[in-house]
Amino acid sequence: MTSPTGQDTPALDECVVDAVDVHAFEVPTDGPEGREQDGTLEWDATTLVLVRVHAGGRTGLGYTYGDVSVGSFVHSVLGPAVKGRPVSSPPALWERMGARMRNAGRPGVGAMALSAVDVALWDLKARLLGLPLVHLLPAHHDRVPVYGSGGFTNYPLDRLTDQLAGWVRQGIGRVKLKTSRDPEADPRRLTAVRRAVGDAPELFTDANGALGRKEALYWAHRFHDEWDVRWFEEPVASADLEGLRMLRERGPARLEITAGEYAFTAQDFANLTEGPAVDCLQADVTRCGGVTGVLEVAGLSAARHLDLSAHCAPAVSAHAFCAVRRLRHLEYFHDHVRVERLLFDGVPSPEGGALRPDTSRPGLGLEVRWADAEPYRVHGVRPPR
């Protein structure tokens, strides 16, 4: 069989997974004194766990952002589940992996490992067919609107305002900052940001679950009334479904309550839609089960009349979320943008406030920059040339 790119490739039905290899790279942050903070966490590095799946002389890649232990889970549980199996149906292999990991633990590390392998399988199938991944999916869109995201709580004011205003200058009309680590400092930060970006851009905030219910309600009203904030992400812990529902019902009408980035299973998303607990649902392709998981969540969001917003991993999300009918936008997150540009060639850049998948390249359109990645390696061995 000859692919649309002119390369000879075996018939898809004849291809089985030959091998799975795993790599991990830990990239230090570029925050003040090498650290970044949000409402509940401080970190000094971002770890990308890369999975490659091989079949038919082609290689598909997928990844997640998590602890290096995700790689061990792939080695011990998921790799053996897909090796020797046909690559023609990633959802079938997704189901097989899900069954194999039942007693090992599905949420958390297990879900992130599953997501990385699933993305690699979809990328592999698209490469075998010589198609960009977006053309293999039931796409409703050809681009994904983005919002700039960073604004860490330990940024000095000049860096905070420069970063958010910089996204606006690039044509991105929505920007988000982290809040609620030190709530009394937020008014000064929000005032500086609103002055820097102007009145037109939409302003988003993310507390990362730092607040109690009544405290969050107080700040919801202040955010909206004083700075015209339109998006309040995880004002309370995402597991506090009653608190999210209370804020959605009692908060300002134009301030949306959102959560979902830490949803790992279909039931996690179903729980958030009951009531509902959120105005807009979020999903992370590298946590919720990969491309196959996103397709499931997309159906749920449509059935519950809720928009779905993509959480981070822009190079993968740019393809996967084109298949979401009720697509809202994608979080164009500072850390992930840095890491993906460092480790891969073919990473898309926003144009007109949106990411458009590169349809001139097969699969995700990404190639690993091994020489650049090697200094950050914490797991695996560089493949031979």
C-alpha positions in Angstrom: 0.0 0.0 0.0 1.2 3.5 -0.8 0.3 6.3 1.6 -0.9 9.8 0.5 2.7 10.9 1.3 4.1 8.5 -1.4 5.7 6.1 1.1 5.1 2.4 0.9 3.6 1.0 4.0 2.1 -2.4 4.9 -1.7 -2.8 5.0 -3.0 -1.4 8.2 -4.8 -4.7 9.1 -1.4 -6.5 8.9 0.4 -4.2 11.3 0.8 -5.2 14.9 2.7 -3.4 17.7 6.4 -4.5 17.5 7.7 -2.5 20.5 6.9 0.2 23.0 9.7 2.4 24.5 9.5 5.1 27.1 11.5 8.2 27.9 11.2 11.0 30.4 12.6 14.5 30.4 12.7 16.9 33.3 12.9 20.5 32.2 13.6 23.2 34.9 11.1 26.1 35.1 12.1 29.6 34.1 10.3 31.3 37.0 11.9 33.5 39.7 14.8 31.7 41.3 13.9 28.7 39.2 10.5 28.2 40.8 6.8 28.7 39.9 3.8 28.8 42.2 0.0 28.6 42.0 -2.6 28.6 44.7 -1.6 25.2 46.2 1.7 24.1 44.7 5.3 25.2 44.1 7.5 23.4 41.6 10.9 23.8 39.9 10.6 21.5 36.9 8.1 20.0 34.5 8.5 16.3 33.5 7.3 15.1 30.2 6.9 11.3 29.8 7.2 10.3 26.2 5.9 7.0 24.8 6.8 5.6 21.4 4.9 2.7 19.8 6.3 1.0 16.8 4.6 -1.0 14.0 4.9 -1.5 10.2 8.1 0.4 10.1 6.6 3.6 11.6 6.7 5.1 15.0 3.9 6.9 16.8 4.5 9.2 19.8 2.4 10.3 22.7 3.2 11.9 26.0 1.9 13.1 29.3 3.0 15.5 32.0 3.6 13.7 35.3 6.0 11.9 37.5 8.6 9.6 36.0 6.7 6.7 37.6 4.3 7.0 34.7 7.0 5.4 32.6 7.3 2.4 34.9 3.5 1.9 34.6 3.8 1.8 30.8 6.7 -0.7 31.0 5.0 -3.0 33.5 1.3 -2.9 32.6 0.4 -1.2 29.3 3.3 -2.1 27.0 2.7 -5.8 27.4 -1.0 -5.3 26.9 -0.6 -3.8 23.4 2.5 -5.6 22.1 1.7 -8.0 19.3 -1.8 -6.5 18.9 -3.2 -4.9 15.7 -2.9 -1.1 15.5 -6.0 -0.6 13.3 -8.3 0.4 16.2 -6.8 2.5 19.0 -10.1 2.4 21.0 -9.9 -1.4 21.0 -6.4 -1.3 22.5 -7.6 1.4 24.9 -10.3 -1.0 26.2 -7.7 -3.8 26.5 -5.3 -1.6 28.5 -8.1 -0.5 30.7 -8.9 -4.1 31.6 -5.3 -4.9 32.2 -4.8 -2.0 34.6 -7.9 -2.6 36.8 -6.0 -3.9 39.8 -3.0 -1.6 39.2 -5.1 1.6 39.6 -6.9 3.6 36.9 -6.9 7.2 38.2 -3.8 9.3 38.5 -0.6 7.7 37.3 -2.5 4.9 35.5 -4.7 7.3 33.6 -1.7 9.4 32.5 0.1 6.3 31.3 -3.0 5.1 29.4 -3.3 8.6 27.9 0.3 8.7 26.6 0.0 5.2 25.0 -3.4 6.0 23.5 -2.1 9.2 21.9 0.9 7.3 20.5 -1.4 4.7 19.0 -3.5 7.3 17.3 -0.4 9.0 16.0 0.9 5.7 14.7 -2.2 4.9 12.9 -2.3 8.3 11.2 1.3 7.9 10.2 0.7 4.5 8.7 -2.1 6.0 6.7 -0.1 9.1 5.8 -2.7 11.3 7.3 -2.6 14.2 9.8 -4.3 13.0 13.0 -7.0 15.6 12.7 -8.1 14.0 9.4 -8.4 10.6 11.0 -10.7 12.0 13.7 -14.4 13.0 13.4 -13.4 16.7 13.3 -15.9 19.5 13.7 -13.3 22.2 13.5 -10.1 23.0 11.7 -8.6 25.1 14.5 -8.8 25.5 18.3 -9.1 28.9 19.9 -6.5 29.5 22.7 -6.1 31.5 25.9 -2.8 32.5 27.3 -2.1 30.9 30.7 0.7 31.4 33.2 0.7 34.4 35.5 2.2 32.4 38.4 1.7 33.8 41.9 5.4 34.3 42.5 5.9 36.4 39.4 6.8 40.0 40.2 4.3 42.5 38.8 6.4 43.5 35.8 6.8 39.9 34.6 3.2 39.1 35.3 1.9 42.1 33.2 4.5 41.6 30.4 3.5 38.0 30.0 -0.2 38.5 29.8 0.0 41.7 27.7 2.4 39.8 25.4 -0.3 37.2 24.6 -2.7 40.0 23.8 -0.2 41.6 21.4 0.0 38.2 19.7 -3.8 38.4 19.0 -4.9 36.1 21.9 -8.0 37.7 23.4 -8.2 35.7 26.6 -5.5 35.5 29.3 -5.4 33.8 32.7 -3.4 34.3 35.9 -3.0 32.1 39.0 -4.6 33.5 42.2 -5.5 32.7 45.8 -2.1 31.7 47.2 -2.1 35.0 49.0 -5.6 36.4 48.4 -4.9 39.8 49.9 -2.2 40.3 47.2 -4.6 39.5 44.3 -6.3 42.9 44.0 -2.9 44.6 43.3 -2.0 41.9 40.8 -5.4 42.0 39.0 -5.4 45.8 38.8 -2.0 45.7 37.2 -3.0 43.0 34.7 -6.2 44.7 33.8 -4.4 48.0 33.2 -1.7 46.2 31.1 -4.1 44.3 28.8 -6.8 46.9 28.5 -10.6 46.5 28.8 -11.3 44.3 25.8 -9.5 41.0 26.6 -11.3 38.4 28.7 -9.6 37.9 32.0 -9.5 34.5 33.6 -8.4 33.4 37.1 -7.3 30.0 38.5 -7.2 29.3 42.2 -6.1 25.6 41.9 -8.5 24.7 44.7 -6.9 27.0 47.2 -10.1 28.5 48.8 -12.9 27.4 51.1 -16.5 27.7 49.8 -17.5 31.0 51.5 -14.1 32.6 50.8 -14.3 31.6 47.1 -17.8 33.1 46.9 -16.5 36.4 48.3 -13.7 36.5 45.8 -15.9 35.4 42.9 -18.0 38.6 43.4 -14.9 40.8 43.8 -13.2 39.3 40.7 -16.2 39.9 38.6 -17.3 43.3 40.0 -13.9 45.0 40.2 -11.9 43.4 37.3 -14.5 41.9 35.0 -13.2 38.4 35.5 -15.2 35.9 33.4 -13.7 32.6 34.3 -12.9 31.2 37.8 -11.2 27.9 37.6 -11.1 25.5 40.6 -12.1 28.1 43.2 -12.4 25.1 45.5 -11.0 21.7 45.2 -12.3 19.9 42.1 -13.5 17.0 44.4 -15.8 19.4 46.3 -18.7 19.1 43.9 -21.2 20.7 46.4 -18.9 23.7 46.7 -18.6 24.1 42.9 -22.4 23.8 42.6 -22.9 26.5 45.3 -20.5 28.9 43.6 -22.1 28.3 40.2 -25.5 29.0 41.6 -24.7 31.9 43.9 -21.8 33.6 42.0 -22.1 36.4 39.4 -24.1 35.3 36.3 -21.3 36.2 33.9 -18.5 34.5 35.9 -18.1 30.9 34.8 -17.1 28.2 37.3 -14.9 25.6 35.7 -13.1 22.4 36.6 -12.1 19.0 35.0 -8.4 19.1 34.5 -8.0 16.4 37.2 -10.8 14.2 35.9 -9.3 10.8 35.0 -12.3 8.6 34.2 -15.6 9.0 32.5 -17.3 8.9 35.9 -15.2 11.9 37.1 -16.6 14.0 34.2 -20.2 12.7 34.7 -20.0 13.8 38.4 -19.0 17.3 37.3 -22.0 17.5 34.9 -24.5 16.5 37.6 -26.3 19.6 38.7 -24.2 20.7 36.9 -21.2 21.6 39.1 -19.5 23.7 36.3 -20.4 26.2 33.6 -17.7 24.9 31.3 -16.1 21.5 31.5 -12.3 21.0 31.2 -10.4 17.9 30.0 -6.7 17.1 29.7 -5.9 14.8 26.8 -2.8 13.6 28.7 -4.8 12.6 31.8 -8.3 11.6 30.7 -7.4 8.6 28.5 -5.8 10.2 25.5 -7.6 10.9 22.2 -10.1 8.1 22.9 -10.9 9.6 26.3 -11.4 13.0 24.8 -13.9 11.6 22.3 -15.9 10.0 25.2 -15.9 13.3 27.1 -16.9 15.2 24.0 -20.0 13.1 23.7 -20.9 13.7 27.4 -20.4 17.5 27.1 -22.7 17.6 24.1 -25.3 15.5 25.8 -25.2 17.8 28.9 -25.2 21.0 26.8 -21.8 22.1 28.3 -18.9 23.4 26.4 -15.6 21.6 26.7 -12.2 23.4 27.2 -8.9 21.7 26.6 -6.4 21.7 29.4 -2.8 22.3 28.2 -0.6 19.9 26.1 -1.2 22.3 23.1 0.6 20.2 20.4 -1.7 17.2 21.0 -4.8 19.1 22.0 -4.7 21.1 18.7 -5.6 17.9 16.9 -7.7 16.0 19.5 -10.0 18.9 20.3 -10.9 19.6 16.7 -13.1 16.5 17.2 -15.1 18.2 20.1 -18.4 19.6 18.9 -18.9 21.9 21.8 -15.4 23.1 21.8 -14.7 26.3 23.8 -10.9 26.8 23.7 -7.5 25.5 24.7 -5.2 26.5 27.6 -2.0 27.7 26.0 0.1 27.1 29.1 3.5 28.7 29.5 5.3 25.6 30.9 4.0 23.2 28.3 4.7 25.6 25.4 8.3 25.9 26.6 8.8 22.1 27.0 7.1 21.1 23.7 9.2 23.7 21.7 12.4 22.4 23.3 11.7 18.7 22.8 9.8 18.6 19.4 10.0 19.9 15.9 6.6 20.6 14.3 5.0 22.3 17.3 2.2 24.7 16.1 2.1 28.4 17.0 -1.1 30.5 17.5 -2.3 32.5 14.5 -5.2 34.8 15.0 -5.8 33.5 18.5 -6.0 29.9 17.5 -3.9 26.8 16.9 -4.4 25.1 13.6 -3.1 21.5 13.1 -0.5 21.1 10.5 -2.2 19.1 7.8 1.0 18.8 5.7 2.6 16.3 8.1 1.3 12.9 9.1 0.1 12.1 12.6 0.7 14.8 15.2 3.3 16.3 12.9 5.9 16.1 15.7 9.5 14.7 15.7 11.6 14.4 18.7 14.7 16.6 18.9 16.8 14.0 20.6 20.0 16.0 20.9 18.2 18.9 22.5 16.3 16.6 24.8 19.2 14.5 26.0 20.4 16.9 28.8 17.0 16.6 30.4 16.6 12.9 30.3 15.7 11.1 33.6 14.4 7.9 32.2 15.1 5.6 29.2 17.9 5.5 26.7 18.4 7.6 23.5 17.4 5.5 20.5 20.2 4.7 18.0 20.3 6.7 14.8 
